[in-house]
């Protein structure tokens, strides 16, 4: 626990709204096939604005809120450092340039979608996106050791979520209401028990 506290005390912060905007713009431009995999490296390792534990907590919230995960994450990171102005700057950085690029690519895709080389390239990017997400999950797995639920419970809930989504085809709503609610209840109970134990 002391290691986690000391690592969080050495974290940096963006110097300005402009740095926040530029960072999220560059982050968005790297994210072909998925920005979340790149966001962990940028925010935790390169910029050191978040610890891995903080990143996992924010990502967990971002995933259960409506809207794109990475946009939710950008809003939370921006708000953390500069309030509502930071939230707007981070989201604008995430959306502005990619929006223009996507519009241009949409026009090109409409013209060339049936070209075999284009179709093959898109399928290849799907495989790359899957690898990026899997790699990010493995790099963040060590944060489960300090999770309030403890590692065995994290493995059980993670496996249950994988089975529900990948094998049973449950929608996100039912996963959050079922598995998510159970995990949140367990974490709340253990955090409360830990707080009571430290007060005694």
N, C-alpha and C positions, 0 to 999 in steps of 0.2 A: 504493500500500500504506500509506503514512504517513497518507493521508486516512482510510482505513478504521480504522486504529488510533486516530487522534485522535477520530473520531466515536464509537468504542466506549468511549473513556475518559470521555466526557461523558454516558454513559447514566445513567439514574436507577434506583432499585429501589423496590419496594413498601415502605411504612413498617411494615406489620404484616400478619399473617394476615388480619385483618378487611378491609384494603384489597384484598388478593388475592382474597378471597371475593366482595366487592362488585363488583370490576372484572369478574370472570368471570361473575357473575350478570347484570350489565348487558350484557355482551358477548353472553351467550346470549339475552337478551331482544330484542336487536337483530337476531338472526340468522335472520329468517324467510326461508327458502329457501337458507340456507347461512351458517354462522358464519365460515368461513375467510376470506371476503372482508372481513368486519368486523374479524376478529382482527388482520390485518396493520395496519390503520389504527390500531386501539386500542393494540396492543402496541408498534408501531414509531414511530408519529407522535404519538399523544396522550400516552401514558404514557412513551414512550421507555425501556422496560425492555429492549428488544432492538434491535439494529441490523438493517437489512434482510438482511444476510448471515447473521446468527445466526438470524433468523426462517426463512429459506430452508433452512438446515441442519437446524433442528429440525423443520420441516414435512416435509422429505424423510424423516427418520427416522420421524415420526408416520405417514406414508403407507404405509410398508412393514411397520409393526407391526400385529398383529391388533387389531381394535377400531376405533371411530370415530376418524377423524383428529384432530378437534378435541379430543376427550377425551384422546388421547395427547399432544397439544400442551399442553393444560392441565396434565397431570401433569408434563411436562418443565419447563415454566415455573415451576410451583410448587416443584418439587424444586430448581431452580437457585438460588432465593432462600432457601428455608426448609427444605430437605431433605424428609423424608417428610411432615412436618406441612404444609408448603406444598403438596405434591402433593395431599394430601387436601383442603385448603382450596380450591384452585383447581378440582379436580374437583367438589367439593360445590357450589361456586358455579355451575359449568357445568350441573349436573344438577338441583338441588333445585327451584327455581321452575319451570323448563321442564317438569319431570316432572309437576308438578301441572297446569300449563296443558295439556299434551298429553293427560292423562287426561280433563280436561273437554272438550277439543275432540274427542276420540275418541267420547265419548258423543253430542255434537252431530252429528258427521259421520255416525254410524250412522243418525241420524234424518233428516238432510237431504242425504245424498250424491247422491241422484237429482234434486235440484232443479237445473234448468239453470243458474241463477245461481251456485250453489255450485261446480258442475263447471267452469264457465267461469272462475271466480276462481282455482281451483286450477291450471288450465292457464296462466293469466296469471302466477302466481307461479313456475311452472317456467321461463318465459322470463326473468323477473327474476333467478332464481338463476343461470341460465346467463350472463347479462350480468355479474353480480357476480363470478363465478369468472374469466371472461375479463378483466375489468377489473383484478382483482388480479394475474393472470399478467402483464399488460402493465406494471403498476407495479413489479413485482419483477424484470422482465427485465434491468434494468441491473446487478443483482448478478452476472449471468453473466460480466461483463467481468473480475471479479476471481476467478472460479472457477479452481481448480487445473487443470481440464481445458482451459481456454482457450475462447474464444467459438466458434470453428468446430466443435470437438468437441461443445460443449453444444448447438449447433444441430442437428448430426447425430443425437445421441442423443435430443434432444427430438422431432425429426421422426419418428424411428424409433418412439418410444413412442406418439406420436399415431397413426401408421399402424397399429401393432400393436393398440392399444386401440379406436380409433374405426372403423377400416376393416376390420381383420381379426378383431376380436372376441376377441382373446387375453384370458385371465384374468390377474388381477394377479399370481398366483403365477408364471406363465411369463414375464411381463414383468420381474419382479424377478430371476428366475433367469437369464434371458437377457440382456436389455438392461441391467438394473440391475447384474448381475455384471460385464459388460464395462465399463460406465462406472466402477464402483468400482475395477476393476483399473487402468484408465488413470489415474484420479485418484491412486491409491496410488503408481503408478510415477512420475508427474510430481512429486508431493510429495516422494517419496524422492530423485529426481534434483535437485530444487531445494534440498533440505537438504544433499545432498552438495556441490553447487556453492557454497553459502554457507560451508561449512566449509573449503573449499580456498583 
